[in-house]
Amino acid sequence: MNLFKFKKDQQSEPKKPTIVDSDGDNVSVVTRIKEFIAGDVFLKETVQKQFLYVGLLFLLSLIYVNNRFLYEKELRAVEKLRNEVVDLKYRSLTLSKDVRLAGRRAMIIERLDAMGVDLEESAKPIIIIED
């Protein structure tokens, strides 16, 4: 009978995981989680001593995130400007091609005929006067 009681006692009392506190006391993990959720952790003296460092780390992390957002904003602006430069380059090439075509001799004569201007080409060659 004694043997059965021992087995029964062993089965009824499961061991709870414990953590050794800074004071040397054994504290269960469940108690530790309850303290953390309730905010009692921040009332301990060791945490209060390190609160300045935690605040500094929090401030540095905010600065890091802010710099990251600013960097991504600058990248988007640079990409937008690059696309605009490419568009302007193609537009410039198109306009210069149109100007070159409009300045050709055949195109000028064709436009003058379409406008009804009565001009004729000179039969004499061009004379270049040098100094």
WOMOWO-V62667 format. One record per helix or strand of 2 or more residues. SS is the DSSP state (hx for helix, st for strand). FROM is the first residue (numbers start at 1). LEN is the number of residues. Records with the same first field share a line. If there is no record, write none. Layout:
SS->FROM-LEN ; FROM-LEN
This chain:
hx->2-11 ; 29-10 ; 40-4 ; 45-5 ; 51-52 ; 105-11
st->18-3 ; 26-3
